[in-house]
Amino acid sequence: MIRLLYVSTGLANLDYKDVSAILEAAQRKNATKNITGALAYNGKNFAQVLEGSEADIDKLMRKIKDDSRHANVIEMMRKPITERAYSDWSMKMIDSKDFDELIAAMTL
């Protein structure tokens, strides 16, 4: 099992409704793959941490990189884990007021 953190730049003018739709779709799909994590969006950039099997995370990352709503997908961290930090969340939206602090916290 791994934990992966990536950041990306949103391309479209995404509003709260758009991001909520992304979150809801992620929650449904991730639950079926036993992927957990958290998502943050600060109006311009996304940060997302994902936890799950390496094969499932790699497959999801290929889809994420092909998503036209963002670009500049940069993998910030990838590490093996023995337990999840986000075990209760198929995908949780995190308040992104302190976006940079959030990214730092996600790398722990």
C-alpha positions as CSV (number, residue, x, y, z in Angstrom):
1,M,0.0,0.0,0.0
2,I,1.2,3.5,-0.8
3,R,0.4,7.2,0.0
4,L,0.8,9.6,-2.9
5,L,0.5,13.4,-2.9
6,Y,0.2,15.4,-6.1
7,V,-0.5,19.0,-6.9
8,S,-1.9,20.4,-10.2
9,T,-3.1,23.7,-11.7
10,G,-6.8,24.0,-12.5
11,L,-7.4,25.0,-16.1
12,A,-11.1,25.8,-16.1
13,N,-12.7,28.5,-13.9
14,L,-14.0,25.9,-11.5
15,D,-16.4,27.0,-8.8
16,Y,-17.5,25.3,-5.6
17,K,-20.2,23.4,-7.5
18,D,-17.7,22.0,-10.0
19,V,-15.3,20.9,-7.2
20,S,-18.1,19.4,-5.3
21,A,-19.1,17.3,-8.3
22,I,-15.5,16.2,-8.7
23,L,-15.4,15.2,-5.0
24,E,-18.7,13.3,-5.2
25,A,-17.5,11.3,-8.2
26,A,-14.2,10.5,-6.5
27,Q,-16.0,9.3,-3.4
28,R,-18.1,6.9,-5.4
29,K,-15.3,5.5,-7.5
30,N,-12.6,5.4,-4.8
31,A,-14.9,3.4,-2.4
32,T,-15.1,0.6,-5.0
33,K,-11.3,0.5,-5.3
34,N,-10.5,0.9,-1.6
35,I,-8.8,4.2,-2.2
36,T,-8.8,6.8,0.5
37,G,-7.6,10.3,0.7
38,A,-8.2,14.1,0.8
39,L,-8.6,16.8,-1.8
40,A,-7.9,20.6,-1.5
41,Y,-8.6,23.3,-4.0
42,N,-7.6,27.0,-3.5
43,G,-9.3,28.5,-6.5
44,K,-6.3,27.8,-8.7
45,N,-4.5,24.7,-7.6
46,F,-5.4,21.2,-6.5
47,A,-3.6,19.1,-3.9
48,Q,-4.7,15.6,-3.4
49,V,-3.4,12.8,-1.2
50,L,-4.3,9.2,-2.2
51,E,-3.9,5.9,-0.3
52,G,-4.4,2.4,-1.6
53,S,-2.7,-0.3,-3.5
54,E,0.1,0.9,-5.8
55,A,-1.6,-0.6,-8.9
56,D,-4.9,1.1,-8.1
57,I,-3.2,4.4,-7.4
58,D,-1.1,4.3,-10.6
59,K,-4.2,3.5,-12.6
60,L,-6.0,6.5,-11.0
61,M,-3.1,8.8,-11.6
62,R,-3.1,8.0,-15.3
63,K,-6.8,9.1,-15.4
64,I,-6.0,12.2,-13.3
65,K,-3.2,13.2,-15.7
66,D,-5.6,12.9,-18.6
67,D,-8.3,15.0,-17.0
68,S,-8.7,18.2,-19.0
69,R,-9.8,20.3,-16.0
70,H,-6.2,20.6,-14.8
71,A,-2.6,20.5,-15.9
72,N,0.9,20.5,-14.5
73,V,0.2,17.4,-12.4
74,I,3.3,17.0,-10.2
75,E,3.8,14.0,-7.9
76,M,5.2,15.5,-4.7
77,M,5.4,12.4,-2.6
78,R,5.1,8.6,-2.9
79,K,5.8,6.3,-0.1
80,P,4.9,2.9,1.2
81,I,2.6,2.8,4.2
82,T,1.4,0.1,6.5
83,E,-1.6,2.0,7.7
84,R,-3.8,4.7,6.3
85,A,-4.0,8.3,7.6
86,Y,-7.3,8.8,5.8
87,S,-9.0,5.5,6.5
88,D,-12.4,7.0,7.1
89,W,-12.5,9.0,3.9
90,S,-13.1,7.6,0.4
91,M,-12.3,11.2,-0.5
92,K,-12.6,14.2,1.8
93,M,-12.6,17.9,0.8
94,I,-10.4,19.9,3.1
95,D,-10.8,23.6,3.7
96,S,-8.0,25.1,1.7
97,K,-7.6,28.5,3.5
98,D,-4.0,27.5,4.4
99,F,-3.2,25.6,1.2
100,D,0.6,25.6,1.6
101,E,0.3,24.4,5.2
102,L,-2.1,21.7,4.1
103,I,0.4,20.4,1.5
104,A,3.1,20.3,4.2
105,A,0.8,18.3,6.5
106,M,-0.1,15.9,3.7
107,T,3.5,14.8,3.3
108,L,3.9,13.5,6.8
